[in-house]
Structure formats: C-alpha cells, structure tokens
C-alpha cells in the first residue's frame, strides 16, 4: 500500500500522519486500514530498514511500532531514534508487543517509547491511546489550571484549591491528578497511569487504590464519582472545565 493511495483513501484525514511498523503483513494491513478509517494519514513499513526510508521522506506525528521484528528490533529502533537529531528524537512512539512481562515493558519505556500496548488488543483502545499521545505531543509545555466543580488544579504548580482554600495532596496523588488533568477529559488507561513513574514500577491495582484515595478528597460521594470517573475496560478520566477570567477564584491564579 503506497502513501499516495492511503492519502486518497482518507480525504477527511486528521492532520496526524502515522507510521505503522510491523513485520506481520496481516497486522500491518489491518492496522493501516483501521487507522485510515479513523481519519488518519497512514504509511506502513515491514521492518526498521523500511521505516528508516519512510522517515527520510516524511515527518510523522506518531509511530506505531512492533517490538519483535527481523533485523533491528523495535526497542533498539526506538532507542536509536531517541539519540537522533530532531524531529526524530521527539517523534511519539506507541509500542506494540506480545511480550507482557514487566521487564519487557520497562525495557521499552527506558528506550524512550511514549506508551505500551500488549497484543492482542482492542482496536478502540489503540485509537484512544493514539489520541492521548497526540494530545500530549501537541499540548503546550506549561498547561494552564483546570477546573472541575469547586476545585481548581494547576498542573505546573501541583496545587489544588477548593473555593480558594488549598487541599493537601500526597506526592502520588499530585502526580496522578496531574496526569489526569493534562489529558483534558480524555481517558487515561490504568497501564499508562501505572507507568507514569517508570522507576517506581507501580501495578495497575495500586492505581485503583490511589484513585480511591483521591476521590475521597474531591468527590462529595466517592462511590458515585462526578469528576474522577471510571471508564470500564479502558481506564479513568477527569472531567475538567475551562477557566473563565471573570470568576473570582480564576482571577486568583493570575495574581
């Protein structure tokens, strides 16, 4: 499948151009078709050598990369990109693999990938992960404060206020709330939240415990959360609202 044919197949494509790198022809084709149907521009490569040729011709918004490939494997390929000049150094990477051991995931994260998805996977989860990575890649380096209900959270400061009064957060609660707030209401998977600190190597179960603790501080009824919601089978999301400068509590942040 050529790049020109993929562009013609997606006349309403989003700005994002994705490179799919997988040595399995069937998976590569299915992924390309699915992502094209989602509205993305898609190019495909069977191995690292072919991917290098694509990268010389185009600048991609995201690389979907398989780990186990002939020749240079996905982990080595990702590590090499991170040691390359821009824009390759900063190219977002979503790694796909049948290797589910923690050591394998950590190896990929250490190589510099942005997210990890184990095979087999639900195509919808793939789409959500891609959308989340693209949002993070396009977001300004210093995100502004986020509002939810009576609360205002400033991710850059790690400060949470309720009606102007500070709410005490632990370091883990602050990091968790920052990860959720910076997603702008999008779903963040339990795996992504667990891997937000590679050195700690937290489990997905520990994320559930952290979520429960955070809900006790921001929800009127933690058993029926209004803001920090569970999306079954996908993860969590924080429903945030835009700030309005004419609100007194919003103005306080700019002082």
C-alpha positions as CSV (number, residue, x, y, z in Angstrom):
1,X,0.0,0.0,0.0
2,X,1.6,3.3,-1.1
3,X,1.5,6.6,0.7
4,X,-0.3,8.2,-2.3
5,X,-3.1,5.6,-2.2
6,X,-3.5,6.0,1.5
7,X,-3.9,9.7,1.2
8,X,-6.6,9.2,-1.5
9,X,-8.4,6.8,0.8
10,X,-8.7,9.3,3.6
11,X,-9.9,12.6,2.1
12,X,-11.2,13.8,5.6
13,X,-8.0,12.8,7.3
14,X,-6.9,14.5,10.5
15,X,-3.6,16.4,10.4
16,X,-1.8,13.4,12.1
17,X,0.3,11.2,9.8
18,X,1.1,7.8,11.4
19,X,3.8,5.3,10.5
20,X,2.9,1.7,11.2
21,X,6.0,-0.6,11.6
22,X,5.2,-4.3,11.9
23,X,6.7,-7.3,10.1
24,X,3.4,-9.2,10.1
25,X,1.7,-8.3,6.8
26,X,-1.8,-9.1,8.1
27,X,-1.5,-7.0,11.2
28,X,0.2,-4.2,9.3
29,X,-2.6,-4.1,6.8
30,X,-5.4,-4.3,9.4
31,X,-3.8,-1.6,11.4
32,X,-3.4,0.7,8.4
33,X,-7.0,0.2,7.3
34,X,-8.4,0.8,10.8
35,X,-6.4,4.0,11.3
36,X,-7.3,5.3,7.9
37,X,-11.0,4.7,8.7
38,X,-10.4,6.7,11.9
39,X,-9.3,9.6,9.7
40,X,-5.5,9.4,9.9
41,X,-3.0,9.5,7.1
42,X,-1.1,6.2,7.3
43,X,2.2,4.9,5.9
44,X,3.5,1.4,6.6
45,X,6.8,-0.4,6.9
46,X,7.7,-4.0,7.4
47,X,10.9,-3.5,9.4
48,X,13.3,-0.9,10.7
49,X,15.1,-0.6,7.4
50,X,11.9,0.2,5.5
51,X,10.9,2.5,8.4
52,X,14.1,4.5,8.0
53,X,13.4,5.0,4.4
54,X,9.9,6.4,5.2
55,X,11.4,8.7,7.9
56,X,13.7,10.2,5.3
57,X,10.7,11.1,3.2
58,X,8.1,12.2,5.7
59,X,7.8,13.7,9.2
60,X,5.4,11.6,11.2
61,X,3.2,12.7,14.1
62,X,3.3,9.2,15.6
63,X,5.0,5.8,15.1
64,X,3.1,2.6,16.0
65,X,6.0,0.2,16.4
66,X,6.1,-3.6,16.9
67,X,8.8,-5.0,19.2
68,X,9.7,-8.3,17.6
69,X,10.9,-7.7,14.1
70,X,13.7,-9.3,12.0
71,X,16.9,-7.3,12.0
72,X,16.8,-4.3,14.3
73,X,14.0,-4.9,16.8
74,X,11.5,-2.3,17.9
75,X,13.3,-1.5,21.2
76,X,16.6,-0.9,19.5
77,X,14.9,1.1,16.8
78,X,13.2,3.4,19.4
79,X,16.4,3.9,21.3
80,X,18.2,4.9,18.1
81,X,15.5,7.4,17.3
82,X,15.9,9.0,20.7
83,X,19.6,9.5,20.0
84,X,18.9,11.1,16.6
85,X,18.6,14.7,15.7
86,X,15.2,16.4,15.7
87,X,12.4,15.8,14.7
88,X,13.2,12.1,15.0
89,X,14.3,12.5,18.6
90,X,10.9,13.7,19.7
91,X,8.7,11.5,17.5
92,X,6.0,10.0,19.7
93,X,6.1,6.2,19.7
94,X,3.4,3.7,20.7
95,X,4.9,0.2,21.1
96,X,3.0,-3.0,20.3
97,X,4.2,-6.3,21.6
98,X,3.2,-9.8,22.5
99,X,5.8,-9.7,25.4
100,X,3.8,-8.8,28.5
101,X,6.4,-9.3,31.2
102,X,7.1,-6.2,33.3
103,X,10.8,-6.3,32.4
104,X,9.9,-6.1,28.7
105,X,7.6,-3.1,29.3
106,X,10.3,-1.3,31.3
107,X,12.9,-2.0,28.6
108,X,10.6,-0.3,26.1
109,X,10.0,2.7,28.4
110,X,13.7,3.0,29.0
111,X,14.2,3.1,25.2
112,X,12.0,6.2,25.2
113,X,8.6,5.0,23.9
114,X,5.6,7.0,25.0
115,X,3.2,4.2,25.6
116,X,2.9,0.4,25.5
117,X,0.1,-1.8,24.3
118,X,0.2,-5.6,24.6
119,X,-1.1,-7.9,21.9
120,X,-3.9,-8.9,21.4
121,X,-5.6,-5.5,21.9
122,X,-8.9,-3.9,21.2
123,X,-8.7,-1.6,18.2
124,X,-10.7,1.0,20.1
125,X,-8.1,1.0,22.9
126,X,-5.4,1.5,20.3
127,X,-7.3,4.5,19.0
128,X,-7.7,6.0,22.4
129,X,-4.0,5.6,23.2
130,X,-3.1,7.2,19.9
131,X,-5.4,10.2,20.5
132,X,-4.0,10.6,24.0
133,X,-0.4,10.6,22.8
134,X,-1.1,13.1,20.0
135,X,-2.8,15.4,22.5
136,X,0.2,15.3,24.8
137,X,2.6,15.9,21.9
138,X,0.7,19.0,20.8
139,X,0.0,20.4,24.2
140,X,2.0,23.5,25.3
141,X,4.8,22.6,27.7
142,X,3.2,24.6,30.6
143,X,-0.5,23.7,30.8
144,X,-2.9,26.1,32.5
145,X,-5.1,25.5,35.5
146,X,-8.0,23.1,35.2
147,X,-11.4,23.4,36.9
148,X,-13.8,20.7,38.0
149,X,-16.7,21.8,40.1
150,X,-15.5,23.9,43.1
151,X,-11.9,22.7,42.5
152,X,-9.1,24.3,40.5
153,X,-5.9,22.4,39.9
154,X,-2.7,23.9,38.5
155,X,-0.6,21.1,36.9
156,X,2.5,23.2,36.7
157,X,2.4,24.0,40.4
158,X,0.8,20.8,41.6
159,X,-1.6,22.9,43.7
160,X,-5.3,22.0,44.3
161,X,-7.7,24.7,45.6
162,X,-11.3,24.3,46.7
163,X,-13.1,27.7,46.8
164,X,-9.7,29.3,47.2
165,X,-8.6,27.1,50.1
166,X,-5.7,24.7,49.5
167,X,-6.3,20.9,49.6
168,X,-3.4,18.8,50.8
169,X,-2.2,16.2,48.4
170,X,0.4,13.5,48.7
171,X,3.1,13.3,46.1
172,X,1.5,10.3,44.4
173,X,-2.0,12.0,44.5
174,X,-0.5,15.1,42.9
175,X,1.2,13.1,40.1
176,X,-2.0,11.2,39.5
177,X,-4.1,14.3,39.4
178,X,-1.6,16.0,37.0
179,X,-1.7,13.0,34.6
180,X,-5.5,13.1,34.5
181,X,-5.8,16.8,34.4
182,X,-3.4,17.1,31.5
183,X,-5.4,14.7,29.4
184,X,-8.2,17.3,29.2
185,X,-11.0,14.9,29.9
186,X,-9.7,12.1,27.7
187,X,-9.5,8.6,29.0
188,X,-6.2,7.6,30.6
189,X,-5.6,3.8,30.8
190,X,-4.7,2.1,34.1
191,X,-1.5,0.9,32.5
192,X,-0.4,4.4,31.5
193,X,-1.1,5.7,35.0
194,X,0.8,2.8,36.5
195,X,3.8,3.5,34.2
196,X,3.9,7.3,34.7
197,X,6.8,6.7,37.1
198,X,9.0,4.0,35.5
199,X,11.3,3.9,38.5
200,X,8.5,3.0,40.9
201,X,7.1,0.3,38.6
202,X,3.6,0.5,40.1
203,X,0.9,-2.1,39.5
204,X,-2.4,-1.3,38.0
205,X,-4.0,-2.4,41.2
206,X,-2.1,0.3,43.1
207,X,-3.5,2.9,40.7
208,X,-7.0,1.8,41.7
209,X,-6.1,2.4,45.4
210,X,-4.7,5.8,44.5
211,X,-7.8,6.7,42.6
212,X,-10.0,5.7,45.6
213,X,-7.9,7.9,47.9
214,X,-8.0,10.9,45.6
215,X,-11.8,10.5,45.2
216,X,-12.2,10.9,49.0
217,X,-10.7,14.4,48.7
218,X,-12.5,15.7,45.6
219,X,-15.9,13.8,45.4
220,X,-18.9,14.5,47.6
221,X,-19.8,10.8,47.2
222,X,-16.7,8.7,46.3
223,X,-18.9,5.8,45.5
224,X,-20.7,7.8,42.8
225,X,-17.9,10.0,41.4
226,X,-18.9,13.1,39.5
227,X,-15.5,14.2,38.3
228,X,-13.0,11.4,38.5
229,X,-14.8,8.7,36.5
230,X,-14.1,5.1,35.7
231,X,-14.5,4.1,32.1
232,X,-14.8,0.3,32.3
233,X,-12.4,-1.6,30.3
234,X,-10.4,1.5,29.4
235,X,-9.3,3.5,32.5
236,X,-10.1,6.7,34.2
237,X,-10.9,10.3,33.2
238,X,-11.2,13.6,35.0
239,X,-14.0,15.8,33.7
240,X,-12.5,19.3,33.6
241,X,-14.0,22.6,32.6
242,X,-12.3,25.7,31.0
243,X,-11.5,28.6,33.3
244,X,-13.3,31.9,32.9
245,X,-11.3,35.1,33.8
246,X,-14.4,36.8,35.2
247,X,-14.7,34.3,38.1
248,X,-13.0,35.4,41.3
249,X,-11.3,32.1,42.0
250,X,-9.9,32.0,38.4
251,X,-8.5,35.5,38.8
252,X,-6.7,34.5,41.9
253,X,-4.5,32.1,39.9
254,X,-3.1,35.0,37.8
255,X,-2.0,37.1,40.8
